[in-house]
Amino acid sequence: MTSQPIGFLDSGVGGLTVIKEALKQLPNESIVFLGDQARLPYGPRPTEEVAHFVQQIAGFLLDQHIKALVLACNTATAAALPILQAKLSIPVVGVIDSGSQTAVKVSTGQHIGVIATEGTIKSHAYQSAISHLAPNASIEGLACPDFVTAVEADKYHDPQTNQLVADQLQYFKAHPVDTLILGCTHFPLLIDSIRSAMGADVTLVDSGMETVGVVKQLLADEGLLNTSSQSERPKFYTTGDVNSFSAIAKDWLQLSELNVSHVPVEQLEEYGDLKLKESSHEA
């Protein structure tokens, strides 16, 4: 069981920021990742539709014999985490709770901002999580869907994107915060632009990076960590264009060779919604 891979899913390439951290913190683990680029963006979609998509992807990843599932997507976490945790008997981890916990811990004045997709902001998932941890915290949420579009178009290095980030984050000039949660796994690819726009006095919290630490501890607690030095090369799947996915993945992960395959949406649709306790810890 310990040698089985960890499954990661995202609406597109944003989850690669979580994979990058997983490769650092969990070097012995095998990884399987699926980015649903063909149905991007998830943010504007109804919650029920996103939950349906996520269950389809989870079904595909379960067929890869994963030992744990990470929702490396904030919108997916907000829409489907409780559903998957109820239906699956393998560990299922999302990105919202860990990001919220870190933000509350590092915030000096409990003035916390969240930038995310429309779906994540509308769900109030971060607001609820933070309020539960720090009832007196003030929370400012801002939807930044254009950031996702820029990253998926491989334009996160462009000067125009830097200006886009600066313009949209002007919101926080009128609504100051001391801590900002990057509530979308696409956003760390824009970290330099975001840091420049927010200034050195604002602490940035990468929810995806924090999540990997939670996954590592969870696997250790359940005796699922791979203690061997043997691990397979990461496997990547996309419902979109393999070449565009590979270009971003190679740049961000600094890997010269990638194992990337295309998965048609029609193949995912065959899985439908998961049944209760569809998977088990058994190999």
N, C-alpha and C positions, 0 to 999 in steps of 0.2 A: 504493500500500500504506500509506503513512504516514497517509493521511486516514481509513483504516478505523477503526472503533471498538474500544475495549477492552471485553471482556466481563467482568462480575463476577457471581458467584453466591453465594447464601447460603440457609440454611434458612428465613429469614424476613426481618425488617427490620434485624437486627443489622448486616448488611453495609453499611447506609447510613452507618455510622460510617466505613467505608473510603471510600465514595463522597465523603463530606464532605471528607476529606483529599485525595482525588484531584482534586476541583474546585479545591482550593487549589494543589496542586503541579503539576498537569497541566491548566492552564486551556485549552489549545488542543486537548485530546483529546476526541473524542466517546465517549460512555459508554452501554453497554447493560447493565442490571442485571436479574436475575431472583431474586425471593425466593420460595422454595417453602413458603409459609405453610400450604397445605392439608395438607402432610405433616409439619409441625412437631409435636413437636421431633425433631431428628435424634439428640440425645444418647443416649437409651435404646435406639435401634435397633441391630441387629446391623451390624457393619462392612460385611459384604457387601451388605446392603440399602442402606446409605448410599452405597457406591461405585456401586451400580446407579443410584440416583437422580441422583447427580452426573454420571454419564456421559450420562444422558438430558438433563439441563439443558445440559451442554456441547454436545450435538448440536444443541439448539435455538439456542444462542448462535452456533455455527458457521454456522448458516443466516443469521445476521445479518452474516456476513462480517467477523467480528472478527479483529484482528491479534495479539491476546494474550488470555490468559484468567487471571483472578485468582480464586482460591478464597477469597472473603472470609468464610470460615467455618472455624473451627478443627476442628470435627468432620469436615467434608468434607475438609479438608487431611489430617488423620490417616488417613482412610479411603481417599482416592482420588488424592492428589497423584502418587505414583510411577506409578500406572496411566495417568493422563492424560499425564504427561510422556513415557511410553514410546509412547503411541498417537498423540500429536499432534505436528505439526512446527512449530506456533506456540509461542511462549514460554508456559509455564504456571507460575504463581507461587502459593505458599500463604502462610499467615500465621505458621506455627510457627517456622521457622528464623530469620526476621528478628526476631521477638520475643525468642527465646532469645539471639541474638547481642547485642541491646541490653541485655538484663537482665544478662548476664555482664559487659558493659562497664561498666555504671553501678553494679553492686552493690559496696558497700564491704567487706562481709565474706563474700561468697559464700554468704549465707543467703537463698535465693530461694524465693518462694512462687508458686504458680500456681492461679488460680481459673478454672474452665472447666465444660463440660458433663460428664455422666457418661462419654460416649463418649470425649472427649478425655483425661480423666484416666485411664480404664481402658487407653487405648492406650499410655500412657507415652511419648507422642511428645515432649512437652516435657522430660520427665525424661531421655530418651535424647539429645535435642539439647543440653541444658545440660551433661550429664555428658561428652559428647564435647568440648565447648568448655572445660569447667572440671571436670576429674575430681574435684577436692576439694570441689566445691560441695555444700552440703546443700540438698535440695529438698523442699518441702512442697506437696503437691497437694490441692486441696479442690474437690469437685464442688458446684456451686451452680445446679442446674436451675431452682429457683424464681425466680432472677433473670431468666432467659429468659422465663418465663411472665409475669412482671410487665411486662416491656418489651413483649412482643407484645400484651398486654392494654391497652397505652397507659396504664399506671399508674406509669410511672417517676418521675412528679412527686409521687406520693401519700405522705403521712406514714407510712402503713402499710408502704410499700415501703422507706422509709428505715429503719424499725425492723427490717424483715426483713433488710436488709443488715447492720445493726449486730449483730443476733443471730447470723447465720450466720458472720460474720467474727470472732466471739469466739474461734473456733478458734485464731487466730493469737496470742491472748494467751498461750496455753499452748505454742505452737509459733512463737516469734518469727522474723520475717524482716526483712531490711533493704530488700528489693525485692520487689514483687508484680507478676506478669504478669497482665494482663487477657486471659485465654486464651479469650475468646469475644467476638466482635465486637458482641454485644448489650451487653456490660458498660460500654463508655464512656458509654452513655446514663445510667448510674448513677454516673458518676465522682464527683460531689459526695458522695454517700452513702458510697461506698467510701473516698474520701479522709478523710472524717470518722471512719469506723470504724477505719481503719488508723493514723491519726495522721500528723503532718508529718514524722516521721523515716523513714517508709517511702516509697521511690521507686516510683511506679506506671509500668508500661510497657504502652503500648497497642500490641499486636501489629499490629493493622490499620493504624495510622498509620505504623508503621515499615515495613510492607510496601510502602506506596506509594512510599517512597524507593527501595526495591529495584526496583520496577517501572520507575520513571523511569530509573534507571541502566541497567537491562537494555535498555529500548527505545533509549536513546542508544547503547549498545554495538552494537546490531544495526541501527542506522540506521533505526529505526521511529518515532522521535519526530515528531509533527506540528509542523513549524516554521511552518505557516501560522497566521494568527490566526482562521481560519475553522473552526468546529466546530459540529456539530449539537447541538440541545438534548438533554440526557440522556433516554434512553428507559427506562422502568421497566416491568417485568412482575411480576405476582404470580399464584400459583395460588390465592390466597385472595381476600378481599374487597377490592375496589379502594378503597372509601371509607375503611376503617380503615387500609389501607396508606398512602393519600394523606395522612391526618391526621398520622400519625407522621412521614412523610417531609417534609411541609411544615414541621412544627415543628422537626425536627432540622436539616434542610438550609437552613432559612430561605429557601425559594423559594415565591413566591406562586402560581406555576403549574407543574404537573407533567404530563408525558405518561405516564400510567399505563394499562396495558392488562391485562386478565385472560387468563391462559393456562390452559385446563383441564388437569388432571393427565393426562387421557386423551390429550391431544395430545402431552405429553412422553413418555408411555409408548410412543408409536409409534417413538421413536428407538432404544429398546433400548440395549444396550451398544455403545460405539464400536468400530470396527474399527481395526486397527493403521494408524497414519499416515493417519487419516481426512481431516485437513485439511492445507493447505499454505500457504506464504507467498504463493502466487499470488493476485492479486486476482480 
